Each structure stands twice: as C-alpha cells, then as structure tokens.
Amino acid sequence: MENPDFRAPTMENPVVSVKSLAIPRATRLSTGGFTLMEILVVLAVIAILIALTVPTLSSLSGSTSLATGTRQVSNYLTLARTEAIKRHTVTRFVVVTGASETEDVSYRRYGIWEWNPEYEDGEDPRRWRPLSSWQDLPLDAVFEPDPPTYIRDSIYAEKDGASIRGDFFFQDEANVFEEMTGGEEFKMQYIEFTPSGAARQRGGTERNIMVVLTAGIIAPGESDEGEPTIVYKNAEEGSPNNWAQINVDTLTGRVRIYRP
C-alpha cells in the first residue's frame, strides 16, 4: 500500500518530506513497564541476598571487635611492663570485676595501676593509684571469667601443648584488690610487673599467665554459684568459635597472642 503522503523527488522538488518517511504507527516499538510478577520476583531475590549477607557481616563485625580488643589489651600489658622498668617500680595490669556504681564494666574495663609512694608518706590512703586512663573492650567482647576448656581443642594447642599450660588470670581470689578512684570503688584482679620486667600473679605457680578474650557479653545477674555468665556470640555446642588467648611469660614479662 502506497503512502499517500510520499512524494518522489523531482527536479522541481528534490527534497523528500520527513513526514513521508515516518514509520507507520503500527510498526513502532512499545515501551511498557514491569509487571507485578516481575517486581515480586526481584524483591524476593533481594530479600534472600540480605538474609544471606547479614549473618556474615555480623560475624565479621564480631571478629573485628575481638581483634581490636585483643591488640589493645596486648599493648597495655606491654606498656605496664615498660613503665615498671622505666619507673623502677611495681605496676599492675588490672581488669575490673566489679564497680560500686558504673554498670556494664565488669570483665570489660581494664587499665594500668602503680604502687603509690605517697601511701608510705601518709599523704594518700591508697596503696595503689591509676597510671593510665580506663579502657573498655568493644561491646561484644569480654574477658573470659572462668578457665575455658575450649582452648584445649584449638589448633595451636595441638601444635604447642605448652601454650595452654599456665595459671588462668581469674582463677585465684588471691590477686584481687579494691581501690577508690574518681569517687567510685572498683574491685580488680591484676598481673604485676616488677622493675626487672618479670611478671607475677599471686597464687600462681606456672610459667605462663593466660588471659582469654572471647566474643560475647556478660549476662545480667549471676549464676547459681555467684559467678558471672557469658552469652557467647556465634557459639557452637555451648562454646565460642572465636576467641583470643594472651600468654604472659612470668620470667620475661613478654606477651604472646594465640588465635584459633
């Protein structure tokens, strides 16, 4: 069928009309939107991807927090040793196990204290005084309050049995002391460093002092035995799958970190 608007070019009219070259309406491509079914399928795929990604991100976040906390604690232990040597005094790396006012700091707050020379002069009633500011572990990381059994099954324990032979940091009440600072009383457990750089823990008999950090939180209240209870993060069969062990050599005071 001929297009009535089409005019062949002639010598008198060499220009072809644009209108005459227009594509017939019936042959133009349609540009319709998405159907409801297509939209629902896309939303379902997005929901599945989110469900698969969130646990992974949560696990990565917990690992990062624990790694950060472990590095900071290791640095503070080393700093306590360095200050004992430099000041020719006795210092203590301390972990708060109870506070008279502040909440949510037990087994998360730590710092460095030193022997108070003003106590001997009668100018200060405290035997020990803070040498550093308080530091807190990330919210989803805590010091393990009980000797953990899960470290025995670790890869590093299989390779080096000596890594899990030592005195656990919180196992003995002999290395507990209480002092006031900032108008608040704190109960703390400690590792002492001497002017020679050696480390010691009252009641300890082994070469190593073991400090364990894990991904989790301290549950409100206490267990039937009066001890704090940890709710582990990403636990399997009641044991965490992410932790860090810091060993302090009592002879040299040096620190070593183990990870599963």
C-alpha contacts under 8 A as a table, 3 or more apart, distances in Angstrom:
res1	aa1	res2	aa2	distance
2	E	6	F	7.84
3	N	6	F	5.37
3	N	20	S	7.32
4	P	7	R	7.97
5	D	19	K	7.26
5	D	20	S	5.21
6	F	17	S	7.26
6	F	19	K	7.98
6	F	20	S	4.59
6	F	21	L	7.39
7	R	16	V	6.97
7	R	17	S	7.40
7	R	20	S	7.31
8	A	16	V	6.95
9	P	12	E	7.93
9	P	13	N	5.54
9	P	14	P	4.49
9	P	15	V	5.99
9	P	16	V	5.97
10	T	13	N	4.86
10	T	14	P	5.08
11	M	14	P	5.64
13	N	16	V	7.97
16	V	20	S	7.34
17	S	20	S	5.14
17	S	21	L	6.84
18	V	21	L	5.24
18	V	22	A	6.56
19	K	22	A	5.28
23	I	27	T	6.77
23	I	28	R	6.96
24	P	27	T	5.66
24	P	28	R	7.00
25	R	28	R	5.56
34	F	38	E	6.23
34	F	39	I	6.73
35	T	38	E	5.31
35	T	39	I	6.51
36	L	39	I	5.18
36	L	40	L	6.25
37	M	40	L	5.14
37	M	41	V	6.23
38	E	41	V	5.17
38	E	42	V	6.35
39	I	42	V	5.21
39	I	43	L	6.26
40	L	43	L	5.12
40	L	44	A	6.14
41	V	44	A	5.14
41	V	45	V	6.34
42	V	45	V	5.19
42	V	46	I	6.30
43	L	46	I	5.10
43	L	47	A	6.19
44	A	47	A	5.11
44	A	48	I	6.31
45	V	48	I	5.19
45	V	49	L	6.30
46	I	49	L	5.15
46	I	50	I	6.24
47	A	50	I	5.17
47	A	51	A	6.21
48	I	51	A	5.10
48	I	52	L	6.29
49	L	52	L	5.19
49	L	53	T	6.10
50	I	53	T	5.06
50	I	54	V	6.05
51	A	54	V	5.80
51	A	55	P	7.43
52	L	55	P	6.55
52	L	56	T	7.21
53	T	56	T	5.31
53	T	57	L	6.24
54	V	57	L	5.12
54	V	58	S	6.08
55	P	58	S	4.98
55	P	59	S	6.12
56	T	59	S	5.14
56	T	60	L	6.20
57	L	60	L	5.04
57	L	61	S	6.06
58	S	61	S	5.03
58	S	62	G	6.26
59	S	62	G	5.13
59	S	63	S	6.22
59	S	234	N	7.40
60	L	63	S	5.07
60	L	64	T	6.11
61	S	64	T	5.11
61	S	65	S	6.19
62	G	65	S	5.16
62	G	66	L	6.18
62	G	140	D	6.67
62	G	141	A	7.82
62	G	215	A	6.38
62	G	233	K	7.81
63	S	66	L	5.22
63	S	67	A	6.06
63	S	215	A	7.61
63	S	242	N	7.10
64	T	67	A	5.10
64	T	68	T	6.09
65	S	68	T	5.15
65	S	69	G	6.12
65	S	138	P	5.82
65	S	140	D	6.95
65	S	141	A	6.72
66	L	69	G	5.08
66	L	70	T	5.98
66	L	138	P	7.41
66	L	140	D	7.70
66	L	141	A	5.70
66	L	213	L	7.44
66	L	214	T	6.85
66	L	215	A	6.19
66	L	243	W	7.27
66	L	244	A	7.61
67	A	70	T	5.14
67	A	71	R	6.19
67	A	244	A	7.91
68	T	71	R	5.28
68	T	72	Q	6.28
68	T	138	P	7.93
69	G	72	Q	5.14
69	G	73	V	6.16
69	G	137	L	5.41
69	G	138	P	6.41
69	G	141	A	7.20
70	T	73	V	5.22
70	T	74	S	6.08
70	T	213	L	7.06
70	T	244	A	6.80
70	T	246	I	7.95
71	R	74	S	5.14
71	R	75	N	6.17
72	Q	75	N	5.06
72	Q	76	Y	6.26
73	V	76	Y	5.07
73	V	77	L	6.20
74	S	77	L	5.19
74	S	78	T	6.30
74	S	246	I	7.24
74	S	255	V	6.83
74	S	257	I	7.85
75	N	78	T	5.13
75	N	79	L	6.06
76	Y	79	L	4.81
76	Y	80	A	6.05
76	Y	93	F	7.44
76	Y	111	G	7.30
76	Y	112	I	7.39
77	L	80	A	5.17
77	L	81	R	6.47
77	L	93	F	6.24
77	L	255	V	7.43
78	T	81	R	5.20
78	T	82	T	6.20
78	T	253	G	7.99
78	T	254	R	7.05
78	T	255	V	6.99
79	L	82	T	4.94
79	L	83	E	6.07
80	A	83	E	5.26
80	A	84	A	6.25
80	A	91	T	6.07
80	A	92	R	6.65
80	A	93	F	6.18
80	A	112	I	6.18
80	A	193	F	6.82
81	R	84	A	5.22
81	R	85	I	6.47
81	R	91	T	7.31
81	R	193	F	5.45
81	R	194	T	7.46
81	R	197	G	5.54
81	R	198	A	7.67
81	R	199	A	7.84
81	R	253	G	6.66
82	T	85	I	5.29
82	T	86	K	6.10
82	T	197	G	7.21
83	E	86	K	4.96
83	E	87	R	5.74
83	E	88	H	7.84
83	E	89	T	8.00
83	E	91	T	7.24
84	A	87	R	5.43
84	A	88	H	5.50
84	A	89	T	5.08
84	A	90	V	5.41
84	A	91	T	5.47
84	A	193	F	6.13
84	A	194	T	5.83
84	A	195	P	4.97
84	A	196	S	7.75
84	A	197	G	6.75
85	I	88	H	5.06
85	I	89	T	6.98
85	I	194	T	7.11
85	I	195	P	4.42
85	I	196	S	6.02
85	I	197	G	5.84
86	K	195	P	7.63
87	R	195	P	7.56
88	H	194	T	7.79
88	H	195	P	4.73
89	T	114	E	7.43
89	T	115	W	6.92
89	T	194	T	6.49
89	T	195	P	5.38
90	V	114	E	6.02
90	V	115	W	5.86
90	V	192	E	6.74
90	V	193	F	5.69
90	V	194	T	4.83
90	V	195	P	6.22
91	T	112	I	6.92
91	T	113	W	5.66
91	T	114	E	4.28
91	T	115	W	6.38
91	T	192	E	5.69
91	T	193	F	5.31
91	T	194	T	6.83
92	R	112	I	5.59
92	R	113	W	5.05
92	R	114	E	6.04
92	R	190	Y	5.80
92	R	191	I	5.47
92	R	192	E	4.46
92	R	193	F	6.23
93	F	110	Y	7.40
93	F	111	G	5.97
93	F	112	I	4.71
93	F	113	W	6.54
93	F	190	Y	5.38
93	F	191	I	5.25
93	F	192	E	6.47
94	V	110	Y	5.48
94	V	111	G	5.49
94	V	112	I	6.01
94	V	113	W	7.13
94	V	188	M	5.94
94	V	189	Q	5.50
94	V	190	Y	4.31
94	V	191	I	6.66
95	V	106	S	7.88
95	V	107	Y	6.33
95	V	108	R	7.31
95	V	109	R	5.89
95	V	110	Y	4.33
95	V	111	G	6.78
95	V	188	M	5.41
95	V	189	Q	5.52
95	V	190	Y	6.44
96	V	99	A	7.28
96	V	105	V	6.90
96	V	106	S	5.29
96	V	107	Y	5.78
96	V	108	R	7.06
96	V	109	R	5.49
96	V	110	Y	6.00
96	V	186	F	6.59
96	V	187	K	5.84
96	V	188	M	4.46
96	V	189	Q	6.72
97	T	105	V	7.74
97	T	106	S	4.48
97	T	107	Y	5.42
97	T	186	F	7.71
97	T	187	K	5.60
97	T	188	M	5.38
97	T	189	Q	7.03
98	G	105	V	7.51
98	G	106	S	5.28
98	G	186	F	5.88
98	G	187	K	4.90
98	G	188	M	7.00
99	A	102	T	5.83
99	A	103	E	7.19
99	A	105	V	7.49
99	A	106	S	7.20
99	A	184	E	7.31
99	A	185	E	6.00
99	A	186	F	4.60
99	A	187	K	6.19
100	S	184	E	6.17
100	S	185	E	5.45
100	S	186	F	6.50
101	E	184	E	6.70
101	E	185	E	7.92
102	T	105	V	6.83
103	E	106	S	7.58
104	D	108	R	7.64
105	V	108	R	5.13
105	V	109	R	5.26
105	V	136	D	7.41
106	S	109	R	6.38
107	Y	110	Y	8.00
107	Y	142	V	5.82
107	Y	143	F	5.14
107	Y	144	E	7.50
107	Y	145	P	7.15
107	Y	218	I	7.89
108	R	136	D	5.48
108	R	137	L	5.17
108	R	138	P	7.96
108	R	141	A	7.43
108	R	142	V	5.27
108	R	143	F	6.30
109	R	134	W	6.61
109	R	135	Q	5.61
109	R	136	D	4.39
109	R	137	L	6.44
110	Y	134	W	5.90
110	Y	135	Q	5.39
110	Y	136	D	6.38
111	G	130	P	7.69
111	G	131	L	7.88
111	G	132	S	6.00
111	G	133	S	6.41
111	G	134	W	5.10
111	G	135	Q	6.03
112	I	130	P	6.19
112	I	131	L	5.41
112	I	132	S	5.28
112	I	133	S	7.71
113	W	128	W	6.40
113	W	129	R	5.46
113	W	130	P	4.25
113	W	131	L	4.75
113	W	132	S	6.84
114	E	128	W	5.61
114	E	129	R	5.62
114	E	130	P	6.32
114	E	131	L	5.88
115	W	127	R	6.29
115	W	128	W	4.72
115	W	129	R	6.54
116	N	119	Y	5.55
116	N	120	E	7.69
116	N	124	D	7.95
116	N	126	R	6.94
116	N	127	R	5.40
116	N	128	W	4.88
116	N	129	R	5.71
117	P	120	E	5.67
117	P	121	D	6.99
117	P	127	R	7.98
118	E	121	D	4.99
118	E	122	G	6.26
118	E	123	E	5.29
118	E	124	D	5.42
119	Y	122	G	5.09
119	Y	123	E	5.95
119	Y	124	D	4.82
119	Y	125	P	5.68
119	Y	126	R	5.98
119	Y	127	R	5.56
120	E	123	E	7.68
121	D	124	D	7.64
122	G	125	P	6.75
124	D	127	R	7.82
126	R	129	R	6.65
126	R	179	E	6.81
126	R	180	M	7.61
128	W	179	E	7.34
129	R	181	T	7.84
130	P	133	S	7.24
130	P	181	T	7.75
137	L	140	D	7.94
137	L	141	A	6.01
137	L	142	V	6.63
138	P	141	A	5.46
138	P	142	V	7.94
139	L	142	V	7.88
139	L	217	I	7.37
140	D	215	A	5.73
140	D	216	G	5.12
140	D	217	I	5.77
140	D	233	K	7.85
141	A	213	L	6.86
141	A	214	T	5.71
141	A	215	A	4.56
141	A	216	G	5.31
141	A	217	I	6.46
142	V	213	L	5.62
142	V	214	T	5.69
142	V	215	A	6.55
142	V	216	G	6.25
142	V	217	I	6.23
142	V	218	I	7.35
143	F	211	V	7.49
143	F	212	V	5.96
143	F	213	L	4.47
143	F	214	T	6.46
144	E	147	P	7.43
144	E	148	P	7.45
144	E	211	V	7.70
144	E	212	V	5.46
144	E	213	L	5.49
144	E	214	T	6.35
144	E	230	I	7.82
145	P	170	F	5.99
145	P	228	P	7.15
146	D	170	F	6.73
146	D	171	Q	6.94
147	P	168	F	6.09
147	P	170	F	7.63
147	P	171	Q	6.84
148	P	151	I	6.33
149	T	152	R	5.87
149	T	153	D	7.96
150	Y	153	D	5.74
150	Y	154	S	7.18
150	Y	239	S	6.55
150	Y	240	P	7.95
151	I	154	S	5.27
151	I	157	A	7.11
151	I	164	I	7.28
152	R	157	A	5.88
152	R	158	E	7.87
152	R	164	I	6.92
153	D	157	A	6.68
153	D	158	E	7.28
154	S	157	A	5.25
154	S	158	E	6.59
154	S	260	P	5.67
155	I	158	E	5.20
155	I	159	K	6.43
155	I	260	P	6.28
156	Y	159	K	5.07
156	Y	160	D	5.86
156	Y	161	G	7.86
156	Y	163	S	7.41
156	Y	258	Y	7.14
156	Y	259	R	7.63
156	Y	260	P	6.86
157	A	160	D	5.07
157	A	161	G	5.03
157	A	162	A	7.55
157	A	163	S	6.09
157	A	164	I	6.36
158	E	161	G	6.11
160	D	163	S	5.67
161	G	164	I	6.07
161	G	165	R	7.06
162	A	165	R	5.08
163	S	166	G	7.86
163	S	247	N	7.66
164	I	210	M	7.75
165	R	206	E	7.45
165	R	208	N	6.95
166	G	205	T	7.97
166	G	206	E	4.96
166	G	207	R	6.08
166	G	208	N	4.52
166	G	209	I	5.47
166	G	210	M	6.17
167	D	171	Q	7.40
167	D	204	G	5.84
167	D	205	T	6.96
167	D	206	E	5.74
167	D	207	R	7.89
167	D	208	N	6.26
167	D	209	I	4.90
167	D	210	M	6.02
168	F	171	Q	5.39
168	F	209	I	5.86
168	F	210	M	4.86
168	F	211	V	6.53
169	F	172	D	7.64
169	F	189	Q	7.98
169	F	190	Y	7.85
169	F	191	I	7.82
169	F	201	Q	7.97
169	F	209	I	6.10
169	F	210	M	5.67
169	F	211	V	5.53
170	F	173	E	7.41
170	F	189	Q	7.05
172	D	175	N	6.43
172	D	203	G	6.62
173	E	176	V	5.48
173	E	189	Q	7.97
174	A	202	R	5.86
174	A	203	G	6.07
175	N	189	Q	5.56
175	N	190	Y	6.00
175	N	191	I	7.78
175	N	201	Q	6.50
175	N	202	R	5.23
175	N	203	G	7.22
176	V	187	K	7.10
176	V	188	M	5.60
176	V	189	Q	4.48
176	V	190	Y	6.76
177	F	187	K	5.99
177	F	188	M	5.55
177	F	189	Q	6.48
178	E	185	E	6.82
178	E	186	F	5.56
178	E	187	K	4.50
178	E	188	M	6.12
179	E	185	E	5.64
179	E	186	F	5.71
179	E	187	K	6.94
180	M	183	G	6.31
180	M	184	E	5.40
180	M	185	E	4.29
180	M	186	F	6.26
181	T	184	E	5.50
181	T	185	E	6.45
181	T	186	F	7.63
190	Y	201	Q	7.24
191	I	199	A	6.78
191	I	200	R	6.04
191	I	201	Q	5.32
192	E	199	A	5.54
192	E	200	R	5.26
192	E	201	Q	6.29
193	F	196	S	7.98
193	F	197	G	5.93
193	F	198	A	5.65
193	F	199	A	4.51
193	F	200	R	6.50
193	F	253	G	7.10
194	T	197	G	5.34
194	T	198	A	5.55
194	T	199	A	6.46
195	P	198	A	7.51
197	G	252	T	6.14
197	G	253	G	5.57
198	A	249	D	7.79
198	A	250	T	5.55
198	A	251	L	5.11
198	A	252	T	4.83
198	A	253	G	4.49
199	A	248	V	7.30
199	A	249	D	6.86
199	A	250	T	4.34
199	A	251	L	6.51
199	A	252	T	6.97
199	A	253	G	4.77
200	R	204	G	7.38
200	R	250	T	5.66
201	Q	204	G	5.30
201	Q	209	I	7.57
204	G	209	I	7.97
206	E	209	I	7.31
207	R	249	D	6.14
207	R	250	T	5.62
207	R	251	L	7.16
208	N	247	N	5.96
208	N	248	V	5.50
208	N	249	D	4.84
208	N	250	T	5.83
209	I	247	N	5.58
209	I	248	V	5.07
209	I	249	D	6.65
209	I	250	T	7.01
210	M	245	Q	6.77
210	M	246	I	5.86
210	M	247	N	4.68
210	M	248	V	6.54
211	V	245	Q	5.77
211	V	246	I	5.02
211	V	247	N	6.27
212	V	243	W	7.17
212	V	244	A	5.75
212	V	245	Q	4.45
212	V	246	I	6.16
213	L	243	W	5.68
213	L	244	A	5.24
213	L	245	Q	6.40
214	T	232	Y	7.60
214	T	240	P	7.24
214	T	242	N	6.34
214	T	243	W	4.21
214	T	244	A	6.33
215	A	232	Y	6.09
215	A	233	K	5.45
215	A	240	P	7.22
215	A	242	N	6.22
215	A	243	W	6.26
216	G	230	I	6.43
216	G	231	V	5.47
216	G	232	Y	4.21
216	G	233	K	4.76
217	I	230	I	5.62
217	I	231	V	5.41
217	I	232	Y	6.66
217	I	233	K	7.85
218	I	228	P	6.66
218	I	229	T	5.75
218	I	230	I	4.58
218	I	231	V	6.23
219	A	222	E	7.55
219	A	228	P	7.16
219	A	229	T	5.51
219	A	230	I	5.69
219	A	231	V	6.09
220	P	229	T	8.00
221	G	228	P	7.14
221	G	229	T	7.97
222	E	225	E	7.60
222	E	226	G	5.25
222	E	227	E	5.38
222	E	228	P	4.83
222	E	229	T	6.19
223	S	226	G	5.16
223	S	227	E	5.35
223	S	228	P	6.12
223	S	229	T	6.16
224	D	227	E	7.40
232	Y	235	A	5.56
232	Y	238	G	7.82
232	Y	239	S	7.20
232	Y	240	P	5.73
233	K	240	P	6.59
234	N	240	P	6.33
234	N	241	N	6.61
234	N	242	N	7.85
235	A	238	G	5.81
235	A	239	S	5.24
235	A	240	P	4.24
235	A	241	N	5.88
236	E	239	S	5.41
236	E	240	P	6.17
236	E	241	N	6.67
240	P	243	W	6.94
241	N	260	P	7.95
242	N	260	P	6.99
243	W	259	R	6.58
243	W	260	P	6.91
244	A	257	I	7.02
244	A	258	Y	5.88
244	A	259	R	4.96
244	A	260	P	7.23
245	Q	257	I	5.73
245	Q	258	Y	5.01
245	Q	259	R	6.47
246	I	255	V	6.72
246	I	256	R	5.66
246	I	257	I	4.56
246	I	258	Y	6.32
247	N	255	V	5.71
247	N	256	R	5.25
247	N	257	I	6.43
248	V	253	G	5.87
248	V	254	R	5.74
248	V	255	V	4.73
248	V	256	R	6.66
249	D	252	T	5.63
249	D	253	G	4.97
249	D	254	R	5.45
249	D	255	V	6.50
250	T	253	G	5.24
250	T	254	R	7.82
